[in-house]
Amino acid sequence: MLTLRPDGTAEASRMPVSSGAIGEGTACDGLGTWFLVRAGQDDRYRDGVLVHLDGDCGQESDWTIGGTEQDPELFVFLGDPDAGDLRILTRD
């Protein structure tokens, strides 16, 4: 679960993040921050959300915005870029 608040704070529970090692991933709990990154910035093709959790899960997670306006989702590939593990977060 990931909660993104309008003030730029984030709260995660069992959110998948990259551990930095190819093919590995971990799930994190905690508080942190997030911000929107628009398509065209940093060679992006689509809008996305960068989430940075405090503490042991301090590595930044780069999620891509997908889905529809009625059913939005965030997705990320973890691990090997050619054969990664797709993780999708949907709105409750």
C-alpha positions as YAML, in Angstrom:
chain: A
units: angstrom
residues:
- id: 1
  name: MET
  ca: [0.00, 0.00, 0.00]
- id: 2
  name: LEU
  ca: [1.21, 3.48, -0.81]
- id: 3
  name: THR
  ca: [-0.49, 6.71, 0.26]
- id: 4
  name: LEU
  ca: [0.55, 9.90, -1.56]
- id: 5
  name: ARG
  ca: [-0.69, 13.03, 0.20]
- id: 6
  name: PRO
  ca: [-1.19, 16.45, -1.46]
- id: 7
  name: ASP
  ca: [1.50, 17.99, 0.81]
- id: 8
  name: GLY
  ca: [4.20, 15.77, -0.75]
- id: 9
  name: THR
  ca: [4.41, 13.24, 2.08]
- id: 10
  name: ALA
  ca: [4.14, 9.51, 1.48]
- id: 11
  name: GLU
  ca: [3.32, 6.53, 3.68]
- id: 12
  name: ALA
  ca: [4.09, 2.99, 2.58]
- id: 13
  name: SER
  ca: [3.18, -0.44, 3.85]
- id: 14
  name: ARG
  ca: [4.83, -3.42, 2.11]
- id: 15
  name: MET
  ca: [5.67, -1.22, -0.89]
- id: 16
  name: PRO
  ca: [7.98, -3.01, -3.34]
- id: 17
  name: VAL
  ca: [11.29, -1.24, -3.88]
- id: 18
  name: SER
  ca: [14.51, -2.16, -5.62]
- id: 19
  name: SER
  ca: [17.29, -3.30, -3.35]
- id: 20
  name: GLY
  ca: [19.84, -2.20, -5.93]
- id: 21
  name: ALA
  ca: [20.84, -5.76, -6.80]
- id: 22
  name: ILE
  ca: [19.67, -7.15, -10.12]
- id: 23
  name: GLY
  ca: [16.82, -9.57, -9.68]
- id: 24
  name: GLU
  ca: [16.26, -8.72, -6.05]
- id: 25
  name: GLY
  ca: [13.60, -6.61, -4.42]
- id: 26
  name: THR
  ca: [12.27, -5.92, -0.99]
- id: 27
  name: ALA
  ca: [9.12, -4.51, 0.56]
- id: 28
  name: CYS
  ca: [9.28, -1.46, 2.80]
- id: 29
  name: ASP
  ca: [7.18, 0.26, 5.42]
- id: 30
  name: GLY
  ca: [7.61, 3.86, 6.43]
- id: 31
  name: LEU
  ca: [7.18, 7.54, 5.85]
- id: 32
  name: GLY
  ca: [8.83, 9.72, 3.25]
- id: 33
  name: THR
  ca: [8.22, 12.13, 0.42]
- id: 34
  name: TRP
  ca: [7.08, 12.04, -3.19]
- id: 35
  name: PHE
  ca: [6.97, 14.33, -6.20]
- id: 36
  name: LEU
  ca: [5.55, 14.28, -9.69]
- id: 37
  name: VAL
  ca: [7.89, 14.08, -12.68]
- id: 38
  name: ARG
  ca: [6.35, 15.08, -16.02]
- id: 39
  name: ALA
  ca: [6.91, 13.42, -19.38]
- id: 40
  name: GLY
  ca: [9.80, 15.14, -21.13]
- id: 41
  name: GLN
  ca: [11.80, 15.61, -17.91]
- id: 42
  name: ASP
  ca: [14.83, 13.33, -17.45]
- id: 43
  name: ASP
  ca: [14.16, 11.64, -20.83]
- id: 44
  name: ARG
  ca: [10.76, 10.38, -19.66]
- id: 45
  name: TYR
  ca: [8.09, 9.23, -22.08]
- id: 46
  name: ARG
  ca: [5.31, 9.24, -19.45]
- id: 47
  name: ASP
  ca: [4.47, 11.06, -16.23]
- id: 48
  name: GLY
  ca: [5.76, 9.40, -13.09]
- id: 49
  name: VAL
  ca: [6.12, 9.63, -9.32]
- id: 50
  name: LEU
  ca: [9.41, 9.51, -7.40]
- id: 51
  name: VAL
  ca: [9.00, 8.16, -3.86]
- id: 52
  name: HIS
  ca: [11.74, 8.40, -1.24]
- id: 53
  name: LEU
  ca: [11.14, 6.59, 2.04]
- id: 54
  name: ASP
  ca: [13.11, 7.47, 5.17]
- id: 55
  name: GLY
  ca: [15.27, 5.00, 7.08]
- id: 56
  name: ASP
  ca: [16.38, 1.62, 5.75]
- id: 57
  name: CYS
  ca: [14.17, 2.01, 2.70]
- id: 58
  name: GLY
  ca: [15.78, 5.30, 1.76]
- id: 59
  name: GLN
  ca: [16.39, 4.34, -1.85]
- id: 60
  name: GLU
  ca: [14.26, 6.29, -4.31]
- id: 61
  name: SER
  ca: [11.54, 4.38, -6.21]
- id: 62
  name: ASP
  ca: [10.58, 5.62, -9.67]
- id: 63
  name: TRP
  ca: [6.98, 4.71, -10.52]
- id: 64
  name: THR
  ca: [5.29, 5.33, -13.87]
- id: 65
  name: ILE
  ca: [1.70, 6.58, -14.00]
- id: 66
  name: GLY
  ca: [-0.64, 4.38, -16.00]
- id: 67
  name: GLY
  ca: [-4.21, 3.17, -16.13]
- id: 68
  name: THR
  ca: [-7.10, 5.51, -16.78]
- id: 69
  name: GLU
  ca: [-8.50, 8.56, -15.04]
- id: 70
  name: GLN
  ca: [-11.19, 6.37, -13.47]
- id: 71
  name: ASP
  ca: [-8.77, 3.54, -12.56]
- id: 72
  name: PRO
  ca: [-5.27, 5.03, -12.15]
- id: 73
  name: GLU
  ca: [-2.26, 2.87, -11.36]
- id: 74
  name: LEU
  ca: [1.43, 3.18, -10.67]
- id: 75
  name: PHE
  ca: [3.83, 0.60, -12.05]
- id: 76
  name: VAL
  ca: [7.53, -0.20, -11.85]
- id: 77
  name: PHE
  ca: [9.90, -2.86, -13.14]
- id: 78
  name: LEU
  ca: [12.25, -4.21, -10.46]
- id: 79
  name: GLY
  ca: [15.45, -6.11, -11.15]
- id: 80
  name: ASP
  ca: [16.93, -6.83, -14.56]
- id: 81
  name: PRO
  ca: [15.73, -4.20, -17.09]
- id: 82
  name: ASP
  ca: [15.33, -6.91, -19.77]
- id: 83
  name: ALA
  ca: [13.46, -9.41, -17.59]
- id: 84
  name: GLY
  ca: [12.30, -7.46, -14.57]
- id: 85
  name: ASP
  ca: [9.48, -8.10, -12.17]
- id: 86
  name: LEU
  ca: [6.49, -5.84, -12.95]
- id: 87
  name: ARG
  ca: [4.78, -4.43, -9.85]
- id: 88
  name: ILE
  ca: [1.48, -2.54, -10.14]
- id: 89
  name: LEU
  ca: [-0.23, -0.45, -7.47]
- id: 90
  name: THR
  ca: [-3.91, 0.33, -7.98]
- id: 91
  name: ARG
  ca: [-6.27, 2.66, -6.13]
- id: 92
  name: ASP
  ca: [-8.57, 1.10, -3.52]
...
